[in-house]
Amino acid sequence: MAAIIDRMELSHHQRVELYEEGVTWLVQEAGHGARMAQEIKLDAAAATRLLDFMLLYEEELVRWRDGFTP
């Protein structure tokens, strides 16, 4: 298995982990509305496509995160 490079907590029960070769895991632990843990594996191509998609909406996401409403 590839070595982990970094990880970040996204919320109390959610985190993202980055491994060598760009393998990215989105992990949701049991709790927070989930009955059991869930993991989604993204290869480097899928992870960068997700990043590109999120960057399209970066300004809106930041506003929603900060509680701004139009």
N, C-alpha and C positions, 0 to 999 in steps of 0.2 A: 504494500500500500504506500502511496505517496506521502511524503512528510507534510505536516501542516505548516503553513507559512504564517497565518494570522487568523484571528477570529474576532468577532465583534458582537456584543449583545445588541439586538434590535429593540427588544422589549423584555418584559419579565420572563416570558417563556419562549422567546424566539431569538435565534442567533444565526449568523452567517459565518462559515468557515472557508478559508481559501487554502488550497493545497497546491503542491508543485504541479506544474503543467497546466495551471489555470483551472483545475477542477474546483468547483464551488458547490458547497452544500448549504441549503437553506434548511434549518432545523427548527421544528416546533415541538416542544416538550408537551407531555400530557398536562392538562389544565388549560386555562385561558380559552375555554370553549372546546378544546380538543379532548376526546376520550382516550386517545393513545398518541404516542409520539409519531411525528411524521417527518420524513426527510425527502428533500428533492435535490437530486444531483444534476448539476449543469456542467457541461464541458466548457472549455474556454470560449468556443464560438457562441454557444448559447448565453453564457454569462455576459459577453460583450454586447450581444444583441439586446439583452435585458437592460444593460447600462445605457446603450444608445436610446432605447425606448424611454427609460426614466428621465434621461436628460432632456428629451423633447418637452417634458412637463415639469421641469425642475422648478420654475417660478411658481406654478400653481401648487405643487407639492409643498414647497416652503411656506406658502401662505396658509395652506390647510394645516400644516404642522404647527404653525404659530397662532392659529385660531383666527386669522383674518377672514372676514366674510365680505363679499361685494356689497 
